């Protein structure tokens, strides 16, 4: 009998837990789901005969050590900054670990220790990061193996509300970590390489430069802004000499132009607090970011400041947020980002009747035997319902399959890894087809410039 400890029972863990529960009887697994919210953990395991829920608090080190020492595999769905503490416990008790989060510097440093203990710490096993790595590397390895020379790799992904549920001018609702959306792009310039030139986009220009991306399904075309730092993927994907490598985040056309107004105003800042913010209306607060002289009406002042007419699409999106209104700010001594978030949580609420869609598009341009080709690999996965969302499924199912492979001893790699090697990504991508998570592929002769 093997024991699995799952830490964290939030939305991202829903389909991961369900996958392992479905597999547990045939594999004789005992599953423990721990969460600070015991009721949430109990809800996720239900009355399953092979699972139980426990209260879990990472601050209780004795509880952490007791829980980990009995496990053959620990899956951490806790906030990303907590993974290092879990990983240290896994090293101490010789326990494998899997997570959907990015590899942290601290986790990287555990690579040698994990190898010495014959352990695998498998990270970035969700959608993005995770499924993006797997689907990209499948094609990169295939192109390389036949002798192709990759000239350009562009990868785009976005978690969006399904088109049938779009009912606001932004074409967007919160399906995942709302504050992360407000703070997207902050903390450093976006970096990528295009036509052998390193490109750097500081935050204040990030949403002014977008690509148009053709996507599968009902969307047709979306816009993309540069996503974080693309340069490390030159090494991760074995593309040290590729002339163009860009990773981007997808949004509905028009989103970036309107969001850029909020960035330029400074109301997405989370580094300082507004004294007595709760004593102001949203209109009074916004006026404090606008020129002292101008129209008395805040909406007119905003339109004049950004050079837009009152009936422009940009102003329509801003007006929808009621950011110029007499609505009182409820949060005390809040940061600008928190004040904005409170509005967005209402305006961009993901309703119980809504479904979401995960869009992922890879574009490869390569040369082979004197001819240039363009290959496109794309996925449009719609959530099943409000619980089994597209994000929960594309995070939980790849991680769940990865966990099963680890427990079955089918992954021989040891140390700290992400899913960029065939023994990890190949069987996962194949099994995901059973869940309708199958990429559509197309290829054509390319006449343009990479």
Secondary structure, 3 states (H helix, E strand, C coil): CEEEEEECCCHHHHHHHHHHHHHHHHHCEEEEEEECCHHHHHHHHCCCCCEEEEECCCCCHHHHHHHHHCCCEEEECCCHHHHHHHHHHHHHCCCEEEECCCCCHHHHCCHHHHHHCCCEEECCCECCCEHHHHHHHHHHHHHHHCCCEEEEEEEEEEEEECHHHCCCCCCCCCCCCHHHHHCCCCCCCEEEEECCEEEEECHHHHHHCCEEEECCCCCCEEEEEECCECCHHHHHCCCCCCCEEEEEEEECCCHHHHHHHHHHHCCCCCCCECCCHHHCEHHHHHHCCCCCCCCCCHHHHHHHHHCCCCCCHHHHHHHHCCCCCCCECCCCCCEHHHHHHHHHHHHCCCCCCCCEEEEEEEEEEEEECCEEEEEEEEEEEECCCCCCCHHHHHHHHHHHHHHHHHHCCCCCCCEEECCCCHHHHHHHHHHHHHHCCCCEEEEEECCCCC
